Amino acid sequence: MTDAKIAEYCGADRLELVTGMMEGGLTLSYGLIEEVVKAVRIPVNVMVRPHSQSFCYGDDDLQTMVKDIAVIKSLGANGIVIGTLTPDGEIDEPALER
């Protein structure tokens, strides 16, 4: 949360909340999301990624992501940061539409 406050103070006009950068980015805890949203006045966007295995998601992963998105919205985040791929490396548009 301290980093978010510093970023805002230094002139950032939005934040992208991510944890697990060495794994390519993962969803943060709901508690941290809520605290950051309350602590800053700039828009906060949150990474939605349930695991670091890949960017290909099965039905169980997608169901988790849908629930995560609902909670992130209820916590007051501005938006989400998300991406999904097919096993062939193409954008998985049906997953994104879901």
C-alpha angles and dihedrals in degrees: 000000000000091000090054092052091048092048091052092046090051093053107270110158095201141006134225110204114211136154129193096041091171087061093049096266133307138199115277128229115281090236093059092045091053093047094049093048089052094044100055137046097211123090115278120208119190130212113237109202120131099197143008098231093099143308091267111102132194126211093273091051092048092050089052090049092051089053091046090052092052091051093045089052091049090053090060102254116159095228148318137265112219144154136177133189136196118235086261091059096253124131108274098225096175089055091049091048090053 
